[in-house]
Amino acid sequence: MIARADSKCNWHKGWWREGKDELATYSMTTKVWISTRGQASVATRTAIQEALERKTRKTPPHLGSEDLEKIHRSGTEAGLLGIYNFPGAVYAKDGSNDKGVMGAGYYRIDEKRGGCCQLGRGEEGNSSNRAELGAACLALEDAKRKQDRKPIILL
Protein backbone atom coordinates (compact mmCIF):
# COMPACT_ATOMS: atom_id res chain seq x y z
CA MET A 1 0.00 0.00 0.00
CA ILE A 2 1.41 3.39 -0.96
CA ALA A 3 -1.38 5.73 0.20
CA ARG A 4 -4.50 5.73 2.39
CA ALA A 5 -7.06 8.41 3.36
CA ASP A 6 -10.73 9.07 4.02
CA SER A 7 -11.97 10.84 0.94
CA LYS A 8 -14.95 12.05 -1.03
CA CYS A 9 -16.07 9.14 -3.09
CA ASN A 10 -19.62 9.42 -4.42
CA TRP A 11 -22.21 11.84 -5.80
CA HIS A 12 -24.60 13.55 -3.42
CA LYS A 13 -27.96 11.78 -3.44
CA GLY A 14 -30.24 13.45 -5.99
CA TRP A 15 -27.39 15.58 -7.44
CA TRP A 16 -29.26 15.91 -10.74
CA ARG A 17 -32.18 17.76 -9.11
CA GLU A 18 -30.03 20.86 -8.63
CA GLY A 19 -27.22 20.13 -11.06
CA LYS A 20 -24.58 20.34 -8.33
CA ASP A 21 -21.37 18.79 -9.56
CA GLU A 22 -20.07 17.87 -6.10
CA LEU A 23 -19.08 14.74 -4.29
CA ALA A 24 -20.33 13.49 -0.92
CA THR A 25 -18.14 12.31 1.95
CA TYR A 26 -18.85 8.86 3.28
CA SER A 27 -17.12 6.91 6.02
CA MET A 28 -15.02 5.06 3.51
CA THR A 29 -11.26 4.77 3.30
CA THR A 30 -9.51 4.81 -0.05
CA LYS A 31 -6.31 2.77 -0.36
CA VAL A 32 -3.85 2.78 -3.23
CA TRP A 33 -1.86 -0.39 -3.77
CA ILE A 34 0.82 -1.34 -6.28
CA SER A 35 2.49 -4.64 -7.08
CA THR A 36 5.23 -5.74 -4.67
CA ARG A 37 7.52 -5.74 -7.72
CA GLY A 38 6.52 -2.18 -8.61
CA GLN A 39 8.16 1.00 -7.43
CA ALA A 40 6.73 4.46 -6.87
CA SER A 41 9.00 7.43 -6.27
CA VAL A 42 8.63 9.51 -3.14
CA ALA A 43 7.30 12.37 -5.29
CA THR A 44 4.62 10.09 -6.79
CA ARG A 45 3.61 8.74 -3.37
CA THR A 46 3.39 12.28 -1.99
CA ALA A 47 1.29 13.48 -4.94
CA ILE A 48 -1.13 10.55 -4.54
CA GLN A 49 -1.44 11.08 -0.79
CA GLU A 50 -2.08 14.81 -1.25
CA ALA A 51 -4.74 14.12 -3.87
CA LEU A 52 -6.49 11.68 -1.54
CA GLU A 53 -6.47 14.17 1.33
CA ARG A 54 -7.64 17.17 -0.72
CA LYS A 55 -10.80 18.66 0.79
CA THR A 56 -11.73 20.95 -2.10
CA ARG A 57 -14.34 20.23 -4.74
CA LYS A 58 -13.46 17.57 -7.24
CA THR A 59 -11.00 18.41 -9.95
CA PRO A 60 -12.58 18.77 -13.39
CA PRO A 61 -11.26 16.30 -15.95
CA HIS A 62 -8.19 17.40 -17.85
CA LEU A 63 -8.91 17.34 -21.56
CA GLY A 64 -5.42 17.81 -22.92
CA SER A 65 -4.73 18.44 -26.58
CA GLU A 66 -1.71 16.18 -27.09
CA ASP A 67 -2.14 13.39 -29.62
CA LEU A 68 -1.92 10.58 -27.04
CA GLU A 69 -4.61 12.24 -24.89
CA LYS A 70 -6.92 12.62 -27.90
CA ILE A 71 -6.38 8.99 -28.84
CA HIS A 72 -7.13 7.88 -25.29
CA ARG A 73 -10.33 9.99 -25.07
CA SER A 74 -11.56 8.73 -28.41
CA GLY A 75 -11.47 5.17 -27.04
CA THR A 76 -13.51 5.91 -23.92
CA GLU A 77 -17.26 5.32 -23.82
CA ALA A 78 -17.94 9.05 -24.22
CA GLY A 79 -15.37 9.28 -27.01
CA LEU A 80 -16.88 6.34 -28.91
CA LEU A 81 -20.27 8.09 -28.69
CA GLY A 82 -18.74 11.27 -30.13
CA ILE A 83 -19.68 13.36 -27.10
CA TYR A 84 -16.49 15.45 -26.95
CA ASN A 85 -17.17 16.96 -30.39
CA PHE A 86 -20.96 16.69 -30.41
CA PRO A 87 -22.60 19.84 -31.86
CA GLY A 88 -25.93 19.39 -30.05
CA ALA A 89 -27.27 18.98 -26.54
CA VAL A 90 -26.14 16.22 -24.18
CA TYR A 91 -28.55 15.12 -21.44
CA ALA A 92 -27.62 12.94 -18.47
CA LYS A 93 -30.74 11.20 -17.19
CA ASP A 94 -31.60 8.77 -14.45
CA GLY A 95 -34.60 7.11 -12.90
CA SER A 96 -35.06 5.44 -9.54
CA ASN A 97 -37.49 3.09 -7.85
CA ASP A 98 -37.14 3.29 -4.09
CA LYS A 99 -39.70 1.68 -1.75
CA GLY A 100 -42.46 1.95 -4.34
CA VAL A 101 -41.78 5.58 -5.25
CA MET A 102 -40.48 6.21 -8.75
CA GLY A 103 -38.52 9.33 -9.60
CA ALA A 104 -36.98 10.64 -12.80
CA GLY A 105 -34.56 13.43 -13.58
CA TYR A 106 -32.31 14.91 -16.23
CA TYR A 107 -29.44 17.36 -16.45
CA ARG A 108 -28.59 19.26 -19.64
CA ILE A 109 -24.83 19.46 -19.61
CA ASP A 110 -24.23 22.43 -21.95
CA GLU A 111 -26.71 24.65 -20.08
CA LYS A 112 -25.93 23.32 -16.57
CA ARG A 113 -29.58 22.87 -15.62
CA GLY A 114 -32.01 20.05 -15.04
CA GLY A 115 -35.42 18.93 -13.88
CA CYS A 116 -37.07 16.08 -12.03
CA CYS A 117 -40.45 14.62 -11.11
CA GLN A 118 -42.15 11.76 -9.31
CA LEU A 119 -43.79 9.18 -11.56
CA GLY A 120 -46.99 7.17 -11.31
CA ARG A 121 -48.87 5.81 -8.32
CA GLY A 122 -48.00 2.79 -6.20
CA GLU A 123 -51.21 0.94 -7.07
CA GLU A 124 -50.24 1.06 -10.77
CA GLY A 125 -47.12 -0.95 -10.05
CA ASN A 126 -43.61 0.32 -10.39
CA SER A 127 -40.32 -0.60 -11.97
CA SER A 128 -36.91 0.96 -12.45
CA ASN A 129 -37.38 0.62 -16.24
CA ARG A 130 -40.48 2.82 -16.06
CA ALA A 131 -38.55 5.44 -14.10
CA GLU A 132 -35.68 5.35 -16.62
CA LEU A 133 -38.12 5.84 -19.49
CA GLY A 134 -39.77 8.70 -17.59
CA ALA A 135 -36.39 10.41 -17.26
CA ALA A 136 -35.82 10.03 -21.01
CA CYS A 137 -39.27 11.51 -21.66
CA LEU A 138 -38.50 14.52 -19.43
CA ALA A 139 -35.27 15.17 -21.32
CA LEU A 140 -36.97 14.84 -24.72
CA GLU A 141 -39.79 17.19 -23.68
CA ASP A 142 -37.20 19.72 -22.51
CA ALA A 143 -35.37 19.50 -25.86
CA LYS A 144 -38.67 19.93 -27.72
CA ARG A 145 -39.45 23.14 -25.76
CA LYS A 146 -36.11 24.65 -26.81
CA GLN A 147 -37.17 24.59 -30.49
CA ASP A 148 -33.57 25.00 -31.59
CA ARG A 149 -33.62 21.75 -33.63
CA LYS A 150 -30.22 20.70 -32.22
CA PRO A 151 -29.48 16.99 -32.22
CA ILE A 152 -29.43 15.43 -28.74
CA ILE A 153 -27.74 12.57 -26.91
CA LEU A 154 -29.42 10.95 -23.91
CA LEU A 155 -27.02 9.30 -21.46
ABEGO torsion letter per residue (X at the ends): XABBBBBBABBBBGAAAAGBBBBBBBBBBBBBBBBAABBBBAAAAAAAAAAAABABBBBBBBBBABAAAAAAAAABAAAAAGAAABABBBBBBBBBBBGGBBBBBBBBAAAGBBBBBBBEBAAAEBBAAAAAAAAAAAAAAAAAAAGAGBBBBBX
